[in-house]
């Protein structure tokens, strides 16, 4: 059962990863072009380059962590959840 839920999560999340990557690149481009308060000369360019190079790794690690924590979240006892509307 857990394997099925993890498979569904992968099927849903994998198509979203390129969109998340493009969103972060566009955000880095916006910062590169509009941020006038750099701590050092070229900070915006360095941030853009780091975003392009490191963000795919961060997205992959984030997805792996989500898949590893999904079973424990799905199998958690319901008394540990908060119920806002009782």
N, C-alpha and C positions, 0 to 999 in steps of 0.2 A: 504494500500500500504506500509506504514511504517512497519507494522507488518511483512509483507512478507520480506522486506529487512533485518529486524532484525533476522528473522528466518533463512534466507540464511547465515547471518553472523555467527550465532550460529552453524549451520551445518558445515560451513567451519572452524571455529575457534576451536571447541571442540576437533576434532582429532589432532590439532596441539599442544594443551596444554601439553600432555605427552612428546612430542618431545622437547618443550621448557624447561620442567622440567629436562629431561635427559641431555640436553645441558648445563644447569646451573650446574647440579651436576658434569658433566665431567669437566667443567671449574673450579669448586671449587677443584676437585681432582688434576687437573694440577697445580693450585696455591699452594695447600697443599704440593705437592711433589717438586716443583721447586722454590718457592719464598724463597730466603735466607735473605731478608730484613724485618724481623718482628719488629714491634714497641715494642712488648713485647713477652715473651716466650709463645708459644702456640697460637699466633694470627691466624695462618693459620688453625689450627684445629678448633678454635672457629668459624672462617668464614665458614668452611666446615659444621659444625654442624648447624649453623644458616641458611645456604643455604638449607640444607635438611629439616629443620623444618618449616621455615618461607616462603620459596619460593612458595609452593602451595597456601598459603593465598594471597601472592602478585599477583600471576597469576590470581586467581579468582577475586580479586578486580580490577585488570587491565581490565579483560574482562567485568566486570559489568560497569565500567566507559566507556569503548568503546561502549557498547550497549546503555548506557544512552545518550551519545553524538552523536551517529549515526543519530538519527532523526533530530536533529538541523543542522547537517552538510548536510544532504540530502535535507532539506527544505530551505537551505540558498539561498538568492537571488544571481543570477549569476554575478551581477555587483560587488560583493564583492570579487570575485575570481581574482587572477592575471592570465593574459594570457601572457605567454612568447612569443609565436609565433603568431603574428597577421598578 
